[in-house]
Amino acid sequence: MDLIGRAGELAILRQTIDRAPGVLPNVVLHGDPGVGKSVLLQAGVAHARERGMRVLGGSGFESEAQLAFAGLHQLFAPVMEYLERVESFHRDTLLRVLGMQDGPVPDRLAISVASLAVLAAVAEDGPVLIAVEDAHWVDHPTREVMMFILLRLQPYDLRAIFARRPLTATERVTPGVHMVEVGPLDDEAAGQLLDLLHPDLPPSVRERVLAEAAGNPLAITELPQTSVGVELLPSGASLRTRLETGFAGRLLELAPRIRTTLLVAALDGDRLQHRAELSPYELLEAEQAGLVTRDSTPSGLRFRHPLVRSAIIKTASPEETRQAHSVLAEQHQADPELRMWHLAAATVEPDERVAAEIEKAARAVSLRGGSGLAVKALQRAADLTPDPAARAVRLELAAELAGESGQLDLAQRLLDEARRHLDDPARAVAVRAQILLLRDGDLDAARRLLRGVPGAGPLVRVMAASYAQDPEEWAEVTELVAGCGDEDVRLLHDVFLGASTAARVRTALDDLPTDAPPGRVAALCRAATWMDLLPDYRDRIRALTEGESGQGAVTHAAGGYWLAAHDHFLAGQWEAAESAANAGLDLCIRHDLELLAHDLRCSLGWIAAARGDADSAREYSRTVEQWAAPRGSGLHLSLAARNLALAAMAHGDYETAYTYWSSISPPGVISPYVAFAPWTVFELVESAVRTGRTAEAEVHAAAAAHLADRAPRLRLHIMAARALVAPEEEAVPLFKAALALPRTERWPFDHARVRLALGELQRRRLQPGEARPELRRAADLFAGIGATAWQQRAEQELRATGVAVSARPNAAHGLTAQQLEVARLAASGLSNKEIGERLFLSSRTVSAHLYRIFPKLGITSRAALRDALEDSAVN
């Protein structure tokens, strides 16, 4: 197909479809309405069909933008038979997502992998093109799946073309996706197109049309045909308004019956499935009016352009629109979610039956990862609720889901509205307190609010107490929880105070249904953190991060990223931990979730400290302390101190480390309300021993003895602490008993530090032969996870036993070009922010690069960068 003025775009499409060497197998066309994206996409589809390709995809519809996985249904409807060719778990996943099989909706990664598996199976029978028009109207969950697929087309005989509206200023372009902006035609091409379509225009009119159209092909096509005449176009009106006005003028010339049917179709999408309601003559009349066009869709017709649909909807009266929605609500009886939106638009007077039906569907949407979408439906349900008390309950539920989905300001407004119908019920107070906690970290205000309503928000109260770490607050909360009927709240309370067992937490998580509310999942997974059970529930964490990040419960998704970062850190997967923490931090920043953002900054500081990047650890801790101190968040202050202490230990500064460790947990005191106090035992004892505080070390190790059965990793720490304070002849067997505990290597950082302590003891006892294997194993473990400073300590001890340690790699070895540039700028003395400004990177991205650079260079600080780079130049 030859299109005037589009040779460049057509060449790109053909190269993409033909899988030309060096060309990405995907392209996304974006541009203004009427600029020709749809025509180009159709040209691409025609090119693919000429080459015998199967074409899948469809179109996004505004009416389906709020229906989870509606776009996925379009994609797979023509190839359902291929589900039999993939593994049963992939087939079951898609059948559940498409509503063809009972069961909970799987997490987004499982859906994405299953979708790719089916498309790969289709491609085995011949090349496939995925073509999607109006991709911006595809529902959010499907867009996430499609993005996963777009980035993984290369190994299969697949290619994809998407068309969408222009990018906004805040949208990020995903690396690996070929974005092509479709701009207006140049003056010569615009003139050629106008002369081709309207050859007999008077010169003055021709000039006016070209000026008004400004190179927009749709405007060039339609403006000369507008029923009001080109000369009567309103001056100053936007091109979109002018085009819609032209389409509306033609619509008003049609019979009422045709207009009504077109309105129903416009509200139901762009597929004209209602054509059977019109006679062939009436369809021809609509086609001759330039409102519909023939194509290869199952209905054989579609609206000529999305602006036709918007013109039809805008020209309808409110009563006509409600009647059309009512028709669609009846037609979609089998689809509760789609029926919900049409019912909401069709109903005017309060109606409890309709409100209850909308609420039921909204709850189902929220459990499918659509908390944000459910809020709008619940607001409408509240509007249609006759009883003020019931209306308030629905508004409070909407506020709760709005809070979960990160819409904190909206949640506050909904609560204020609920108060006008019912005077501050317990649920509203709990949601309001949660907003104060998540958005501002205002622990005092949240506590005062909850104290005013006995029994309100026990879960929020427990979480607030866990951050405050105040014994008086915990005493109040314990009294509140004693009368609480929520077993999970009591469990979380007991876990935080060290009064629960791993078996109890495991039972609660195992008994949790697969479609449990995300808030309940997040709370119980947090309990699992203190019991070292997270590795057994990684599927639950993935469900939070992947299933709730888009239009879902964003607050719990952010908590899921914190859980993932914690789990990855303990498993020695520090780059994955860093990625998870940064993804969660980005989510928190976008949604003003200050409390959770500082949780994640603590995680990033922990990673930096363990790597030996003391500068970054101090930077994160300083940020956390400045925020947490005025709010009284003892947990954040403890975590910041932990990170500073660990960074000091990495460089052998045990005096500073002891000061920080003892600020969290004084020697001999392990407060039950200080969440991380048990996890500081080994480090505090080691710091005390190294600084000559033997009595303090002994009393602290003795105070921790009763905690050994709480969690496996804690048992390792406490046994190692006992070894540190034991007489030398008893210490080695105690260290070996600690290392012999089951599966200790699943925590490589903890395991390596205990093994380093054993090797150091054996070397001091003049047993180099026994020390060497321990020190070598410790050095290898540290190297494998990127704990560079600790690796250097282990290698230094190894040298002291008489073993020659190989030289470190030169500075340029293994660095990417960007990492090398970051290293040079950091060596010159620039801060992360200044480096970011020069390289157009965020300061956090610069910090992430440095995290990766230090282990590759075998250094632990910025100060060593200059020498490392100079050595590289010499080599």
Secondary structure, DSSP 8 states (H G I E B T S, - for coil): ---TT-HHHHHHHHHHHTT-TTS-SEEEEE-STTSSHHHHHHHHHHHHHHTT-EEEEEE--GGGTTSTTHHHHHHHGGGGGGGGGS-HHHHHHHHHHTTSS-S----HHHHHHHHHHHHHHHHTTS-EEEEEESGGGS-HHHHHHHHHHHTT-TTTTEEEEEEES---TT----TT--EEE-----HHHHHHHHHHH-TT--HHHHHHHHHHHTT-HHHHHHGGG-TT-GGGS-TT--HHHHHHHHHHHHHTTS-HHHHHHHHHHHHT-SS-GGGGGS-HHHHHHHHHTTSEEE-SSTTSEEES-HHHHHHHHHHS-HHHHHHHHHHHHHHTTT-HHHHHHHHHHH--S--HHHHHHHHHHHHHHHHTT-HHHHHHHHHHHHHT-SSHHHHHHHHHHHHHHHHHTT-HHHHHHHHHHHHHHSS--HHHHHHHHHHIIIII--HHHHHHHHHTSTT--HHHHHHHHHHH--HHHHHHHHHHHHT---HHHHHHHHHHTT---HHHHHHHHHTS-TT--HHHHHHHHHHHHHTT-GGGGHHHHHHHHHHSSSSS-HHHHHHHHHHHHHHHHHTT-HHHHHHHHHHHHHHHHHTT-HHHHHHHHHHHHHHHHHHT-HHHHHHHHHHHHHHHGGGT-HHHHHHHHHHHHHHHHHTT-HHHHHHHHHHHS-TT---TTSTTGGGGHHHHHHHHHHTT-HHHHHHHHHHTGGGTTS-HHHHHHHHHHHHHHS-HHHHHHHHHHHHTSTTGGGSHHHHHHHHHHHHHHHHHTT-HHHHHHHHHHHHHHHHHHT-HHHHHHHHHHHHHTT--------TTTT--HHHHHHHHHHHTT--HHHHHHHHT--HHHHHHHHHHHHHHHT--SGGGHHHHHHHHHH-
